Amino acid sequence: MALREFAAQDLTDPETFEREVAEPCRPVLIRGLVSSWPAVRAAQHSPLRFRDYVSQFDAGGQAEVFIGEAQIAGKYYYNEGLKGFNFQRSRMSFADALESIVATASRDRHHSMYLGSLPIPDYLPGFAAQNALSILRQGIAPRIWLGHASNVSAHYDTLDNVACVVAGKRRFTLFAPQFTGRLYVGPLDYTMAGQPVSLAAAAAGDDERFPLFREVRDQALVAELEAGDAIYVPKLWWHQVEATSSFNVLVNYWWDAFAVRDAPSTGLLLSMITIAERPLAERLAWREFFDHYVFRSNGHPLAHLPESQHGMLGPLQPDNYEKIRARVIQMLRGE
């Protein structure tokens, strides 16, 4: 599977983006999407110029910063045994963190710093107005990530993601959702930054602990991004993100392109406690019902009946969504 590419001029509005990029649910590289941003132009001049540009928006917020010793080379990860981490966390002001990152960006064998997932409207009000993304609908708030060279282990998100490189270079290595069983996923509830990671993709070389990973390692999609480029990462696609320059800035947008109301991950967690530990034969039977009623690989389950008789399997909006949701809540309460 090849990584699709678009030029910025091919995507001019949210409708085109959703139809051409989001609906197929495959990663897309978009060259030059944000090359005209003032933030990108400032960063291309120098890290100091970027610092000065961003400082005008600084609201004085405090943030959590990852700090790693030189020997980890920016690879923020677990310690041996998955019981701790190889980095420290520290609280500091956004201004102090940015100043420290910029001041030490050119020093070899220095500790690394990583500041991530900060909501721009809270930390840098006014930044988004000058650095806007016209291909997304209004109301999707951007986040900013800054730091030295770093390696964020392969993980997935339950939201769609447009990631825009403002400074430095980034390498995205992506694995399709169907490879999940071969990625050797780490703990769900003890993570570095909220999402579980692939232990196999983070391992060096041909690690014998992860034999199934060999089947998919060479099927990864790899995207090399320069400043001004962007990538669309669909929800549930695994992605390792490497910032390969000494000073790096990324702005991303998370949202559910096809949201109704409740997130699909809610259904996954509920299924884990209602189905996962039942006997194999029963799990297989439920899988058939899920395929028939939810995934609908053979079409609508009541296609043989007139639409007037589809009942709760008719269109979710405007009526059926609330009916089904109310019924689920009643069942969870044992009513």
Secondary structure by P-SEA (a helix, b strand, c coil): cbbbbbcccccccaaaaaaccccccbbbbbcccccccaaaaaaaacaaaaaaaacccccbbbbbbbbbccccccccccccccccccbbbbbbcaaaaaaaaaaaccccccbbbbbccccccccccccccccccccccccbbbbbbbbcbbbbccccccbbbbbbbccbbbbbbbbccccccccccccccccccccccccccccccccccccccccccccbbbbbbcccbbbbbcccbbbbbbbcccbbbbbbcccccccccccaaaaaaaaaaccccccaaaaaaaaaaaaacccccccccccccccccccccccccccaaaaaaaaaaaaaacc
